[in-house]
Amino acid sequence: MSHYAIVVNADLCTGCMSCEVSCKQENGVALGQYWNKVLRYTQGTFPDTKQFWLPTMCQQCEDAPCVNVCPTGASYRNEDNIVLVNTEKCIGCRYCMMACPYGVRSWNEEIKAVQKCTLCNHLTSVGEDPACVKNCASKCRYYGDLDDPNSDASKALAAADPETIHHMKDVGNHPVSAYILTSRIGSWEWD
Amino acid sequence: MKEHTLTRRTFVKAAAAVGAAIAASGTSETLVKADKAFAEGDSGQEEIVSTVCRACIAQCSVLAHVRDGRVVKLEGDPRGPMSKGSMCAKGLAGIQALYNPMRNKYPMIRTGKRGTCEFRRASWDEATDYVADQLLDHINKYGPESIFASTGGGGNPHISGPIRFINTIGSPNNFEPGCAQCYLPRQTQARLVYGGGPDDNLSIADSNVLDFYDRESEVEAAVLWGAGPSWSAPSMTGRTVADLRNRKTNLQGLKTVVVDPRLTADASKADVWLPVRPGTDVALMMCWIKYIIDNNLYDEDFCKKWTNFPFLVDPDTKIDLDAGVIGGPANNFEYVVYDNNQKKAVVMPYPYPDDYDVALFGEYEVTFSDGTKKTCKTGFQVLKEACDEFSLEKAAEICWLDADKIEEAIKIYVNNVSTLIHGLATDQFPNSAQAALAALELECMMGHVEKPGAALQRFGVLSHSPGIIENDTFGMGCYQNLITRDMLNKRLVGGHNGFYNWQMAHIPTVQQAIRTGKPYKPRVWMERSGNKFAVIGNARSWYETLPELDLIVHAYMYPTSFTIEAADVVFPLREWLECPKPVKLMNWIFPRREVTHLFETADETLYWSRLIEKLAEKGYQRAIDSFKDEVANPGKSHTINGGNMQDGIAKGWRWAYDEDDLANLFCNDLVDPDTEQPMSWQQLLDKGPFEYAPYDEWHQYYVYLHDDGTGKPMGFGTPSKRVEPYSDITVKLGRTGYPFALCNEGLIELDPSLSVEYEPVPFYMEPHESPLYDTEYPLSLTSGRVPIYHHGTLRNSPWLREIMPTAEIWVNEQDADKYSIVNEGWVKVESRRGETYARAVVTENVSPGVVFLERFWNPELLDTDPYGSWNAENVNVLTKNDAPFNDVYGTYTLRGFQVKISPVDKCPYDVYVEPKQFSVWLPQYSDKTTEPTGEATWENWQEFPDDDLVCQIKAE
């Protein structure tokens, strides 16, 4: 079984928003909607302030609540085990948006369907990286199959101190996407 | 050169030949290419073309996807040696900039009052004719100095364009709101102290510090002093610094110290963050100098052999003693030093003799040829005494820092292979020259010059030349042969002679001249940039000056507040996706392509060409001359040390006739390394990006040790061939304009009445408005980059405005409590110049007592409330443009002045905040529009014209 996902090295992320705009351009995401949203965090008190950014997108959960709650099979796993949305099957009930623990799904008013990060499936299926990974200004985003030790994503995790590898809060859904964050840069609050 | 038909081009040449009395018969053919516009049909074929971004001053390599003539996608080009496939939000927004429905599409002439949107459409021929007549009228009545130009660094600039224009007109005055407030101090001081080329200095954001783009660089630590590479050019400077930080995983690579009042992205990654009080950096730099001297941490060997620190200084003139004054050979790179071995003041030959042991500090008696004796200090001694009061504790007190943290930062600097990267911050308050000098002094003391890892490098000096004209470089490409002694003496620099380096004028002095008519009255303003009111200090003072001006011409890609409030004539310029130009990136040449071309827009340089061409048609001799190759390229250039100091006035070039001609002019001496034949623009396009020199040949350290051909080392491009951190050349700059007073006579001395005194070593200036004693305005303001906007650009990009829809003022939590400010709530911000509004970010990212506010303006108000468009959310109605100025560079105060804040329910102006509001600026493609009526009303501005007005898309 493969586990394709994006790994983000938050030690490097500078909050430049290139990934947000890349995603909008590549996927035609409407104003006000985000398949990929960069959140800024600050911790501590001046002058001992820490600041870091977390780009958030579909975490490619092992046990994805969105797939589980979808009444029509619009939210599904493809042959590569990637969580996707078939917008033609979407009836707009938005249960998946409520079920997603991370709020990374968005409602496309124009086509009346739920959408989310596809890992740029149309690019990755022809051997390219997702747009956000390609353009990332600080080269802090890595894409690949986490079960393949030779993927960029696996290599980034292998290079990092295991103590600094984190996941979004797991409420039984087992998010696959991973983040690297060193304690000097910020404290991970979501384990 | 034979011409067989009377084209406009031959007309100018013929006119030049016969003295140009026949001007009135000039042809009136449209200057616009009338090609059928849009590619027909929908083939679905997509081409990918390589080009180079110009959304900011970095130049990242880009792949543009083009379908049926339309640019549909941008992404980073992995071949780019500096951006390596990355592309930032500003660059990606290029597609929304290109197809923005608010593009200026054709020339327009005002029909209503300034401050209204009433214009009529005009042809290029009519509009240039209209402007040229008024220019000639003013030249005849009041002299060419009644005309001034201005430009700005935002929005695909060719900085040299307006300089060449005023050179041609015969006026001395062009200004730029950056300049004295951005890069002029650091760039000029580096030329004076180090003697590298125009781009060899400590500013990473200006495409320097090139060793950082080499992953094998030995650099271990960097001090980012007022520099924020992550947000200046995220995909170039930000990318490479991130890469170095993570050379060893989990940020165990490059160590960094960041000096910035604000917790920037770079500060948040730093090993030590020094949140210096805005405007006090020089006190901190002088503390570092003192600490390094007191603890003997400087590079003694380098200081003795390769700096002017040991030279003895004439106490009366402040100038280093040339060997000639004690009977040695004069002007032969030999100076008077005290030799510990000979126990007396002696001549130090070049290069440093091994049997010498010169004194770096102390004062010594020198007997001059005429028998007089003087007690003379070494340059290092003078610097040491200047810095003596700035102990760690004193600096901590002045700068609101912790003394231990300062010491920790210095230790990172001195205990690693390190360098100091000097950013914009200190160029924005009146202590600018001193900060620039002190930063260079630190690097010279530490021997961080042309060493592995050092910022100061002259890569490429020993390799093949790129051959192209890089006219974006400041000072380059001006018409030296058209500048007269009189023009130099008349330039409105206000005693700030550093402006001569960039051939620019001092903004407050120009404004004063307009208001008072003294020493003469500028009356016509030729402005090329975005929204001047958003970027110029104390913008309201300029608004009040507008009625004094007879004619204001604005050229840009979009209407801005300046267009509506000020412009009488508007010219449409091209976006970066429409402009052809070869671009040097390290040892590579990349073509920036004319990927597409919309409407009647012109490349900026060609816009200036067209105006000059029209003046030539009307018989203006200087304009006629300016099209002659022999005038443009005098074949001589001013140098110091036989060319070591690249003088900034390189090979000249005439005005261009069209975009292809311009691109070919830019290609200049470009040579194809495979065939060793000269390359045309078309050949460059066919070839695509290539290396003009092998990397190892280009990337060479220690250029100064290279043999100069006579068996001696080349040295540095300074008068002494050593680096000159004791900056007596700055003293000479004040007295005579040396070495920048360049005109058709070569290097001259300015009129003695213009002589002023500058200091050879730094001094600290407490901010004029200071939190130490200002009770009415208690908060010190700092500014700086956000990653998604460059200067005043892109506030009309939906993708970017939804990320940052309003100006943000960062307020510390303590101050938020004190002044009842809530996070995301609207805040009224007031200074002694005016008031504006921003939304609060309540944060621990700034100190109590400090607020951060970046530039902003509101294109959505242009038609309904033009005054509001630049007053609603604009830090530059707060900034200060009156004295004190920096002595050398005339810098006014954009940071480190005082404001007060109070909460308001909402912004009193009707600004856009919600993402959907920005949909009015989503791309509109030109095949969906109607014919404009010609009555250029605001509504018509937003219409896209019929196909036949849209120029041919060129997809290479």
Boltz contact constraints between the chains, C-beta under 6 A:
constraints:
  - contact:
      token1: [A, 11]
      token2: [B, 251]
      max_distance: 6.0
  - contact:
      token1: [A, 12]
      token2: [B, 242]
      max_distance: 6.0
  - contact:
      token1: [A, 12]
      token2: [B, 246]
      max_distance: 6.0
  - contact:
      token1: [A, 14]
      token2: [B, 230]
      max_distance: 6.0
  - contact:
      token1: [A, 14]
      token2: [B, 238]
      max_distance: 6.0
  - contact:
      token1: [A, 14]
      token2: [B, 265]
      max_distance: 6.0
  - contact:
      token1: [A, 15]
      token2: [B, 265]
      max_distance: 6.0
  - contact:
      token1: [A, 16]
      token2: [B, 88]
      max_distance: 6.0
  - contact:
      token1: [A, 16]
      token2: [B, 234]
      max_distance: 6.0
  - contact:
      token1: [A, 16]
      token2: [B, 787]
      max_distance: 6.0
  - contact:
      token1: [A, 17]
      token2: [B, 89]
      max_distance: 6.0
  - contact:
      token1: [A, 17]
      token2: [B, 788]
      max_distance: 6.0
  - contact:
      token1: [A, 17]
      token2: [B, 803]
      max_distance: 6.0
  - contact:
      token1: [A, 18]
      token2: [B, 88]
      max_distance: 6.0
  - contact:
      token1: [A, 18]
      token2: [B, 89]
      max_distance: 6.0
  - contact:
      token1: [A, 21]
      token2: [B, 89]
      max_distance: 6.0
  - contact:
      token1: [A, 21]
      token2: [B, 92]
      max_distance: 6.0
  - contact:
      token1: [A, 21]
      token2: [B, 799]
      max_distance: 6.0
  - contact:
      token1: [A, 24]
      token2: [B, 799]
      max_distance: 6.0
  - contact:
      token1: [A, 25]
      token2: [B, 92]
      max_distance: 6.0
  - contact:
      token1: [A, 31]
      token2: [B, 798]
      max_distance: 6.0
  - contact:
      token1: [A, 31]
      token2: [B, 802]
      max_distance: 6.0
  - contact:
      token1: [A, 31]
      token2: [B, 915]
      max_distance: 6.0
  - contact:
      token1: [A, 31]
      token2: [B, 916]
      max_distance: 6.0
  - contact:
      token1: [A, 31]
      token2: [B, 918]
      max_distance: 6.0
  - contact:
      token1: [A, 31]
      token2: [B, 919]
      max_distance: 6.0
  - contact:
      token1: [A, 32]
      token2: [B, 915]
      max_distance: 6.0
  - contact:
      token1: [A, 32]
      token2: [B, 916]
      max_distance: 6.0
  - contact:
      token1: [A, 42]
      token2: [B, 844]
      max_distance: 6.0
  - contact:
      token1: [A, 45]
      token2: [B, 844]
      max_distance: 6.0
  - contact:
      token1: [A, 46]
      token2: [B, 844]
      max_distance: 6.0
  - contact:
      token1: [A, 46]
      token2: [B, 847]
      max_distance: 6.0
  - contact:
      token1: [A, 47]
      token2: [B, 275]
      max_distance: 6.0
  - contact:
      token1: [A, 49]
      token2: [B, 263]
      max_distance: 6.0
  - contact:
      token1: [A, 49]
      token2: [B, 844]
      max_distance: 6.0
  - contact:
      token1: [A, 49]
      token2: [B, 845]
      max_distance: 6.0
  - contact:
      token1: [A, 51]
      token2: [B, 263]
      max_distance: 6.0
  - contact:
      token1: [A, 51]
      token2: [B, 268]
      max_distance: 6.0
  - contact:
      token1: [A, 134]
      token2: [B, 75]
      max_distance: 6.0
  - contact:
      token1: [A, 135]
      token2: [B, 75]
      max_distance: 6.0
  - contact:
      token1: [A, 135]
      token2: [B, 76]
      max_distance: 6.0
  - contact:
      token1: [A, 135]
      token2: [B, 87]
      max_distance: 6.0
  - contact:
      token1: [A, 137]
      token2: [B, 86]
      max_distance: 6.0
  - contact:
      token1: [A, 137]
      token2: [B, 88]
      max_distance: 6.0
  - contact:
      token1: [A, 137]
      token2: [B, 234]
      max_distance: 6.0
  - contact:
      token1: [A, 137]
      token2: [B, 235]
      max_distance: 6.0
  - contact:
      token1: [A, 137]
      token2: [B, 238]
      max_distance: 6.0
  - contact:
      token1: [A, 137]
      token2: [B, 239]
      max_distance: 6.0
  - contact:
      token1: [A, 138]
      token2: [B, 238]
      max_distance: 6.0
  - contact:
      token1: [A, 138]
      token2: [B, 242]
      max_distance: 6.0
  - contact:
      token1: [A, 159]
      token2: [B, 249]
      max_distance: 6.0
  - contact:
      token1: [A, 160]
      token2: [B, 249]
      max_distance: 6.0
  - contact:
      token1: [A, 160]
      token2: [B, 250]
      max_distance: 6.0
  - contact:
      token1: [A, 161]
      token2: [B, 250]
      max_distance: 6.0
  - contact:
      token1: [A, 164]
      token2: [B, 250]
      max_distance: 6.0
  - contact:
      token1: [A, 182]
      token2: [B, 250]
      max_distance: 6.0
  - contact:
      token1: [A, 182]
      token2: [B, 251]
      max_distance: 6.0
